[in-house]
């Protein structure tokens, strides 16, 4: 938004000039401008102003969206590679019930990733940070 006004002013100056004659024509009155040309210039300036307003609105929307994304619980934007660790369990090797075992693994951050053709469960979680 802080660039909108200066850009509109710059567009106006480029379209209409700054109003001071230069060069050989400095002492002469400017040549008359045809009404159609004035309308075309005004239309161009309005088009540029509308485009700048659209860009400004888009920037505001992107900034608001990025703030909303930061507030989504459980969403983490990570720029680095994630290291995973895996655990394979055999449901038939149960000293305790499978449900209790699965709940314990979930509390430790393990997530069921796949099952093997032999019926084993494959869990994964982010590798724990070593301190």
Secondary structure as GFF3:
##gff-version 3
##sequence-region A 1 131
A	DSSP	alpha_helix	4	16	.	.	.	ID=ss1
A	DSSP	three_ten_helix	23	27	.	.	.	ID=ss2
A	DSSP	alpha_helix	35	70	.	.	.	ID=ss3
A	DSSP	beta_strand	84	90	.	.	.	ID=ss4
A	DSSP	alpha_helix	98	107	.	.	.	ID=ss5
A	DSSP	beta_strand	111	115	.	.	.	ID=ss6
A	DSSP	beta_strand	120	126	.	.	.	ID=ss7
###
